[in-house]
Amino acid sequence: MKILITCGQTKEYLDDIRYISNKATGIFGVELAQEALTRGHDVILISGSKEICFPNIKYIETTNDLLKECIKYIEPANALIMNAAVCDFRMKHQIPGKIKKKKTLSLNLQENIDVIKELAKYKKDKVYVGFALEEKKHGKKNALKKMLEKSLDLIILNYLNSFGNTDISGQVITRTESAPFNNKTKSEVAAVTFSFIEKIWNIKQLTT
């Protein structure tokens, strides 16, 4: 399989110097990419984290950059894994230069583009994988809703209380089944995820 994976965070600039972002490290994306290589798949990794090194990696900064890079490589891909933590908001109008220091500052933010929705037209028989970071109580319900709304084949639910930890808890969820994981390493979850991806891909090949 040809696998396209995104990871890390995106940045949205307030002016030419400052930006808003999030704490995503991209480590899970690297584990997914490594698992794909181990299984003999071809991998392109698109990362918002410049600290990450990988054999075939493309670096981006903004969410628009991420979308443009995905469009470059999506056509030949058999699977898209959207692990990147996209910044939810961006400036309506980026301010040129540097904002002068002041006691208070109001920012005019707007909702960012939804990359995976923008990539829906390229899906065809590809396996699309998304992620959800949710509280445990309503996590599965919200993740299933997101999976259906965005036409995903699989979604990885991470519980909010394990965010930033070495070991994580949550569920790998498909349209027909789910596999909970509790305090597992990201490499262990990556292995479970790829077992599902390969299963879904094989089913798609039999039905197309």
C-alpha positions as a Markdown table, in Angstrom:
| # | Residue | x | y | z |
|---|---|---|---|---|
| 1 | Met | 0.0 | 0.0 | 0.0 |
| 2 | Lys | 1.0 | 3.6 | -0.5 |
| 3 | Ile | 0.3 | 5.5 | 2.8 |
| 4 | Leu | 0.1 | 9.3 | 3.2 |
| 5 | Ile | 0.4 | 10.3 | 6.9 |
| 6 | Thr | 0.2 | 13.8 | 8.4 |
| 7 | Cys | 1.5 | 14.6 | 11.9 |
| 8 | Gly | 2.5 | 17.4 | 14.3 |
| 9 | Gln | 0.8 | 20.7 | 14.7 |
| 10 | Thr | -0.1 | 23.5 | 12.3 |
| 11 | Lys | 0.6 | 27.2 | 13.0 |
| 12 | Glu | -1.5 | 30.2 | 12.1 |
| 13 | Tyr | 0.2 | 33.6 | 12.1 |
| 14 | Leu | -1.2 | 36.6 | 13.9 |
| 15 | Asp | 1.5 | 38.8 | 12.3 |
| 16 | Asp | 4.8 | 38.1 | 10.6 |
| 17 | Ile | 6.4 | 37.0 | 13.9 |
| 18 | Arg | 3.7 | 35.5 | 16.2 |
| 19 | Tyr | 1.4 | 32.6 | 15.7 |
| 20 | Ile | -1.2 | 30.4 | 17.5 |
| 21 | Ser | -0.8 | 26.6 | 17.6 |
| 22 | Asn | -1.1 | 23.6 | 19.8 |
| 23 | Lys | 1.0 | 21.1 | 21.8 |
| 24 | Ala | 1.0 | 18.2 | 19.3 |
| 25 | Thr | 4.4 | 16.6 | 18.9 |
| 26 | Gly | 3.9 | 14.4 | 15.9 |
| 27 | Ile | 5.3 | 11.4 | 17.8 |
| 28 | Phe | 2.2 | 9.2 | 17.2 |
| 29 | Gly | 2.4 | 10.0 | 13.4 |
| 30 | Val | 6.0 | 8.8 | 13.4 |
| 31 | Glu | 5.1 | 5.6 | 15.1 |
| 32 | Leu | 2.3 | 5.1 | 12.5 |
| 33 | Ala | 4.8 | 5.8 | 9.7 |
| 34 | Gln | 7.4 | 3.4 | 11.2 |
| 35 | Glu | 4.7 | 0.6 | 11.6 |
| 36 | Ala | 3.8 | 1.1 | 7.9 |
| 37 | Leu | 7.4 | 0.7 | 6.8 |
| 38 | Thr | 7.8 | -2.4 | 9.0 |
| 39 | Arg | 4.8 | -3.9 | 7.1 |
| 40 | Gly | 6.4 | -3.1 | 3.8 |
| 41 | His | 4.2 | -0.2 | 2.8 |
| 42 | Asp | 5.4 | 3.0 | 1.0 |
| 43 | Val | 5.1 | 6.1 | 3.2 |
| 44 | Ile | 5.1 | 9.9 | 2.7 |
| 45 | Leu | 5.0 | 11.8 | 6.0 |
| 46 | Ile | 3.8 | 15.4 | 6.1 |
| 47 | Ser | 4.8 | 17.1 | 9.4 |
| 48 | Gly | 4.2 | 20.4 | 11.1 |
| 49 | Ser | 6.9 | 19.6 | 13.6 |
| 50 | Lys | 10.4 | 20.4 | 12.2 |
| 51 | Glu | 12.1 | 18.4 | 15.0 |
| 52 | Ile | 10.8 | 15.1 | 13.4 |
| 53 | Cys | 13.1 | 13.2 | 11.0 |
| 54 | Phe | 11.9 | 10.5 | 8.6 |
| 55 | Pro | 13.2 | 9.1 | 5.3 |
| 56 | Asn | 10.4 | 10.6 | 3.1 |
| 57 | Ile | 9.2 | 13.7 | 5.0 |
| 58 | Lys | 7.7 | 17.0 | 3.9 |
| 59 | Tyr | 7.5 | 19.9 | 6.3 |
| 60 | Ile | 4.6 | 22.4 | 6.5 |
| 61 | Glu | 3.6 | 25.3 | 8.8 |
| 62 | Thr | 0.1 | 26.5 | 8.2 |
| 63 | Thr | -3.1 | 24.5 | 7.6 |
| 64 | Asn | -3.2 | 25.8 | 4.0 |
| 65 | Asp | 0.3 | 24.4 | 3.6 |
| 66 | Leu | -0.9 | 21.1 | 4.9 |
| 67 | Leu | -3.8 | 21.0 | 2.5 |
| 68 | Lys | -1.6 | 21.9 | -0.5 |
| 69 | Glu | 0.9 | 19.2 | 0.4 |
| 70 | Cys | -1.8 | 16.6 | 0.8 |
| 71 | Ile | -3.3 | 17.4 | -2.6 |
| 72 | Lys | 0.2 | 16.9 | -4.1 |
| 73 | Tyr | 0.4 | 13.3 | -2.9 |
| 74 | Ile | -3.1 | 12.1 | -2.3 |
| 75 | Glu | -3.9 | 10.7 | -5.8 |
| 76 | Pro | -1.6 | 7.6 | -5.8 |
| 77 | Ala | -2.2 | 7.0 | -2.1 |
| 78 | Asn | -4.2 | 4.0 | -0.9 |
| 79 | Ala | -4.7 | 5.4 | 2.6 |
| 80 | Leu | -4.7 | 8.8 | 4.2 |
| 81 | Ile | -4.0 | 9.0 | 8.0 |
| 82 | Met | -4.8 | 12.5 | 9.3 |
| 83 | Asn | -2.9 | 12.5 | 12.5 |
| 84 | Ala | -1.9 | 16.2 | 12.3 |
| 85 | Ala | -3.4 | 18.4 | 14.9 |
| 86 | Val | -4.8 | 21.3 | 12.8 |
| 87 | Cys | -5.2 | 24.7 | 14.5 |
| 88 | Asp | -8.9 | 25.2 | 14.8 |
| 89 | Phe | -8.8 | 29.0 | 14.2 |
| 90 | Arg | -6.8 | 31.4 | 12.0 |
| 91 | Met | -6.7 | 35.2 | 11.7 |
| 92 | Lys | -9.4 | 36.7 | 9.4 |
| 93 | His | -6.7 | 39.0 | 8.2 |
| 94 | Gln | -3.1 | 38.4 | 9.2 |
| 95 | Ile | -1.5 | 41.7 | 10.4 |
| 96 | Pro | 1.6 | 42.7 | 8.4 |
| 97 | Gly | 4.9 | 43.4 | 10.3 |
| 98 | Lys | 4.8 | 43.1 | 14.1 |
| 99 | Ile | 1.9 | 43.9 | 16.4 |
| 100 | Lys | 3.0 | 46.6 | 18.9 |
| 101 | Lys | 3.0 | 45.7 | 22.6 |
| 102 | Lys | -0.2 | 46.9 | 24.4 |
| 103 | Lys | -2.0 | 46.1 | 27.6 |
| 104 | Thr | -4.9 | 44.3 | 25.8 |
| 105 | Leu | -5.2 | 42.9 | 22.4 |
| 106 | Ser | -8.4 | 41.7 | 20.5 |
| 107 | Leu | -7.9 | 39.2 | 17.7 |
| 108 | Asn | -10.3 | 38.7 | 14.9 |
| 109 | Leu | -10.2 | 34.9 | 14.4 |
| 110 | Gln | -12.3 | 32.7 | 12.1 |
| 111 | Glu | -12.8 | 28.9 | 11.8 |
| 112 | Asn | -10.0 | 27.2 | 9.9 |
| 113 | Ile | -10.4 | 25.0 | 6.8 |
| 114 | Asp | -11.3 | 21.4 | 7.4 |
| 115 | Val | -8.5 | 19.5 | 5.6 |
| 116 | Ile | -10.1 | 16.1 | 5.6 |
| 117 | Lys | -13.4 | 17.5 | 4.3 |
| 118 | Glu | -11.5 | 19.3 | 1.5 |
| 119 | Leu | -9.8 | 15.9 | 0.6 |
| 120 | Ala | -13.1 | 14.0 | 0.5 |
| 121 | Lys | -13.3 | 14.4 | -3.3 |
| 122 | Tyr | -10.1 | 12.4 | -3.7 |
| 123 | Lys | -11.3 | 9.5 | -1.5 |
| 124 | Lys | -12.6 | 6.9 | -4.1 |
| 125 | Asp | -11.6 | 3.5 | -2.7 |
| 126 | Lys | -8.9 | 4.9 | -0.4 |
| 127 | Val | -8.9 | 4.2 | 3.4 |
| 128 | Tyr | -9.4 | 7.5 | 5.3 |
| 129 | Val | -8.3 | 7.5 | 8.9 |
| 130 | Gly | -9.0 | 10.4 | 11.4 |
| 131 | Phe | -8.5 | 11.2 | 15.0 |
| 132 | Ala | -10.6 | 12.5 | 17.9 |
| 133 | Leu | -9.4 | 13.9 | 21.2 |
| 134 | Glu | -12.4 | 13.6 | 23.6 |
| 135 | Glu | -13.4 | 13.2 | 27.2 |
| 136 | Lys | -14.0 | 9.5 | 28.0 |
| 137 | Lys | -17.7 | 10.0 | 29.0 |
| 138 | His | -19.0 | 10.9 | 25.5 |
| 139 | Gly | -15.9 | 10.1 | 23.6 |
| 140 | Lys | -17.1 | 7.2 | 21.5 |
| 141 | Lys | -20.4 | 8.9 | 20.6 |
| 142 | Asn | -18.6 | 12.0 | 19.4 |
| 143 | Ala | -15.9 | 10.0 | 17.6 |
| 144 | Leu | -18.6 | 8.0 | 15.7 |
| 145 | Lys | -20.4 | 11.2 | 14.7 |
| 146 | Lys | -17.1 | 12.7 | 13.4 |
| 147 | Met | -16.3 | 9.5 | 11.5 |
| 148 | Leu | -19.7 | 9.6 | 9.7 |
| 149 | Glu | -19.7 | 13.3 | 9.0 |
| 150 | Lys | -16.2 | 13.2 | 7.4 |
| 151 | Ser | -16.7 | 9.9 | 5.5 |
| 152 | Leu | -13.9 | 8.2 | 7.4 |
| 153 | Asp | -13.3 | 4.4 | 7.4 |
| 154 | Leu | -11.6 | 4.4 | 10.8 |
| 155 | Ile | -11.1 | 6.9 | 13.7 |
| 156 | Ile | -8.7 | 6.7 | 16.6 |
| 157 | Leu | -10.2 | 8.1 | 19.7 |
| 158 | Asn | -7.7 | 9.4 | 22.3 |
| 159 | Tyr | -9.0 | 10.2 | 25.7 |
| 160 | Leu | -8.2 | 13.8 | 26.8 |
| 161 | Asn | -6.7 | 12.7 | 30.1 |
| 162 | Ser | -3.9 | 10.8 | 28.3 |
| 163 | Phe | -3.0 | 13.7 | 26.0 |
| 164 | Gly | 0.8 | 14.4 | 26.1 |
| 165 | Asn | 1.5 | 11.1 | 27.9 |
| 166 | Thr | 3.9 | 8.4 | 26.7 |
| 167 | Asp | 1.2 | 5.8 | 27.1 |
| 168 | Ile | -2.3 | 6.6 | 25.8 |
| 169 | Ser | -5.9 | 5.3 | 26.3 |
| 170 | Gly | -8.8 | 5.3 | 23.9 |
| 171 | Gln | -10.3 | 3.2 | 21.1 |
| 172 | Val | -9.7 | 2.3 | 17.5 |
| 173 | Ile | -13.1 | 2.5 | 15.9 |
| 174 | Thr | -14.3 | 1.3 | 12.5 |
| 175 | Arg | -17.8 | 1.3 | 11.0 |
| 176 | Thr | -18.4 | -2.3 | 12.3 |
| 177 | Glu | -16.1 | -2.8 | 15.3 |
| 178 | Ser | -13.9 | -1.2 | 17.9 |
| 179 | Ala | -10.8 | -2.1 | 19.9 |
| 180 | Pro | -10.3 | -0.3 | 23.2 |
| 181 | Phe | -6.7 | 0.3 | 24.4 |
| 182 | Asn | -5.6 | 1.4 | 27.9 |
| 183 | Asn | -2.2 | 2.8 | 28.8 |
| 184 | Lys | -0.7 | 1.4 | 25.7 |
| 185 | Thr | 2.4 | 2.8 | 24.0 |
| 186 | Lys | 1.9 | 4.7 | 20.7 |
| 187 | Ser | 3.8 | 2.0 | 18.8 |
| 188 | Glu | 1.4 | -0.6 | 20.2 |
| 189 | Val | -1.6 | 1.4 | 19.1 |
| 190 | Ala | 0.0 | 2.0 | 15.7 |
| 191 | Ala | 0.2 | -1.8 | 15.2 |
| 192 | Val | -3.4 | -2.3 | 16.1 |
| 193 | Thr | -4.4 | 0.6 | 13.8 |
| 194 | Phe | -2.6 | -0.9 | 10.8 |
| 195 | Ser | -4.1 | -4.2 | 11.3 |
| 196 | Phe | -7.5 | -2.5 | 10.9 |
| 197 | Ile | -6.3 | -0.4 | 7.9 |
| 198 | Glu | -5.1 | -3.5 | 6.0 |
| 199 | Lys | -8.3 | -5.4 | 6.8 |
| 200 | Ile | -10.4 | -2.5 | 5.5 |
| 201 | Trp | -8.2 | -2.1 | 2.4 |
| 202 | Asn | -8.5 | -5.8 | 1.6 |
| 203 | Ile | -12.3 | -5.7 | 1.9 |
| 204 | Lys | -12.4 | -2.7 | -0.4 |
| 205 | Gln | -10.3 | -4.5 | -3.0 |
| 206 | Leu | -12.7 | -7.5 | -3.0 |
| 207 | Thr | -15.8 | -5.2 | -3.5 |
| 208 | Thr | -14.4 | -2.9 | -6.2 |
